Structure formats: structure tokens, C-alpha cells
Amino acid sequence: MGLKLVLHVPESTRYKVALNMGVNFLKTRKEGEELEARILVNAQGITVLLEEWKDEIKAKMQEFQNLGGEIYFCENAMKAFQVPKEKIPSGGKTVPAGIRALAEWQQEGFAYVRA
């Protein structure tokens, strides 16, 4: 059994930080070791989807996903902040309620870190 990490992004200004932390975590993988990393964006953090992303953020997202990381966006927050589903980036996933996903993932053994 390997390490499992969920990085919580409730504020849009913390999205880049979460990506960097996730990449750094996954890069520590030793041969044969299982590491899982998820980023969960909810609350005001969802407004990051309304921003124009710089190439460095797009590249960091791609790197995180290439290393096996997963990025989830809260559908409740998307509704609250009127973020259309078309704004979800390639490879991004959604969960109906971010707070429930956080609770479930912690029960599954994911360590919680607020970005």
C-alpha cells in the first residue's frame, strides 16, 4: 500500500501552489512504490476556471497529470459561481459535492492537505 494525497484548493490563488505540491509529491516516487495524488477544487477556488491560464500553469497541469495525478472540480461550486462545464480542462473530472469527496477520500486513506 502506497501513499495517497488529496490537495484541497478552496481559493483560486492556491491552484498553482497545489499543482506544484502535487508534482513535487509524485516526483518522490521510488521504484515499485504506489503514490496517488488528487487535487480537489471547490468553493471560491472554482473561479480559477474563469481565469486565462498562463502557459506555465497549463504545463504544470499536464506534468501533474502525466505523473498520474488527477484534478477534480466541484459541480456545486461550478453552479454557485456560474462556471460552465466547458471550462473544465482536458483530463479534468468533476464530483457532485467537493466536501463529500474530501470526506470519502479521507476514509479511503487519502491524507488531506490544504494548498
C-alpha positions as CSV (number, residue, x, y, z in Angstrom):
1,M,0.0,0.0,0.0
2,G,1.4,3.4,-1.0
3,L,0.8,6.9,-0.1
4,K,-2.4,8.8,-1.0
5,L,-2.6,12.6,-1.0
6,V,-5.5,15.0,-1.7
7,L,-4.7,18.6,-2.1
8,H,-7.7,20.9,-1.3
9,V,-8.0,24.2,-3.3
10,P,-10.8,26.3,-1.8
11,E,-9.2,29.6,-3.0
12,S,-8.3,30.3,-6.7
13,T,-4.9,31.8,-5.7
14,R,-3.8,28.5,-4.3
15,Y,-4.3,26.4,-7.5
16,K,-0.8,26.9,-8.8
17,V,0.6,26.1,-5.3
18,A,-1.4,22.8,-5.3
19,L,-0.1,21.9,-8.8
20,N,3.5,22.4,-7.6
21,M,2.9,20.5,-4.4
22,G,1.3,17.6,-6.3
23,V,4.1,17.4,-8.9
24,N,6.8,17.5,-6.1
25,F,5.0,14.7,-4.3
26,L,4.6,12.5,-7.3
27,K,8.3,13.0,-8.3
28,T,9.3,11.4,-5.0
29,R,8.0,8.0,-6.2
30,K,10.6,5.3,-5.6
31,E,10.8,2.3,-7.9
32,G,7.8,0.0,-7.3
33,E,6.1,2.5,-4.9
34,E,2.5,3.4,-5.4
35,L,1.7,7.1,-5.0
36,E,-1.7,8.7,-5.7
37,A,-2.4,12.4,-5.8
38,R,-5.6,14.3,-6.3
39,I,-6.4,17.9,-6.4
40,L,-9.9,19.0,-5.4
41,V,-11.0,22.5,-6.4
42,N,-14.2,23.8,-4.7
43,A,-15.7,26.9,-3.0
44,Q,-14.2,30.1,-4.4
45,G,-11.4,28.1,-5.8
46,I,-13.6,27.1,-8.7
47,T,-13.3,30.6,-10.2
48,V,-9.8,29.6,-11.3
49,L,-11.7,28.1,-14.3
50,L,-12.8,31.5,-15.3
51,E,-9.2,32.8,-15.5
52,E,-7.0,33.0,-18.5
53,W,-4.2,30.5,-17.7
54,K,-0.6,31.2,-18.4
55,D,1.3,28.6,-20.3
56,E,3.3,27.7,-17.1
57,I,0.0,26.7,-15.4
58,K,-1.1,24.6,-18.4
59,A,2.3,22.9,-18.5
60,K,2.2,22.2,-14.7
61,M,-1.3,20.7,-15.0
62,Q,-0.1,18.5,-17.8
63,E,3.0,17.5,-15.8
64,F,0.8,16.6,-12.8
65,Q,-1.5,14.5,-14.9
66,N,1.4,12.8,-16.8
67,L,2.8,11.7,-13.4
68,G,-0.6,10.2,-12.6
69,G,-2.3,13.0,-10.7
70,E,-6.0,13.7,-11.0
71,I,-7.8,17.0,-10.9
72,Y,-11.4,17.3,-9.7
73,F,-13.7,20.2,-9.8
74,C,-16.8,20.6,-7.6
75,E,-20.1,20.8,-9.5
76,N,-21.9,22.6,-6.6
77,A,-19.3,25.3,-6.7
78,M,-19.5,25.5,-10.5
79,K,-23.2,26.1,-10.2
80,A,-22.8,28.7,-7.4
81,F,-20.2,30.7,-9.3
82,Q,-21.8,30.1,-12.7
83,V,-18.9,28.3,-14.3
84,P,-19.9,26.4,-17.5
85,K,-18.8,22.8,-17.8
86,E,-17.0,23.7,-21.0
87,K,-14.4,25.4,-18.8
88,I,-13.2,22.1,-17.3
89,P,-9.7,21.5,-18.8
90,S,-8.8,18.4,-20.7
91,G,-8.4,15.5,-18.4
92,G,-10.2,17.2,-15.5
93,K,-13.0,15.5,-13.7
94,T,-15.9,16.6,-11.6
95,V,-17.5,15.5,-8.4
96,P,-21.1,16.4,-7.3
97,A,-20.0,17.9,-4.0
98,G,-16.4,18.6,-3.1
99,I,-16.9,18.5,0.6
100,R,-18.3,14.9,0.4
101,A,-15.5,13.8,-1.9
102,L,-12.9,15.1,0.6
103,A,-14.6,13.1,3.4
104,E,-14.9,10.0,1.3
105,W,-11.3,10.1,0.1
106,Q,-10.0,10.6,3.7
107,Q,-12.0,7.5,4.7
108,E,-10.2,5.7,1.8
109,G,-6.8,6.6,3.3
110,F,-6.0,9.9,1.5
111,A,-4.0,12.3,3.5
112,Y,-5.6,15.8,3.4
113,V,-3.5,18.9,2.8
114,R,-5.0,22.3,2.2
115,A,-3.0,24.1,-0.5
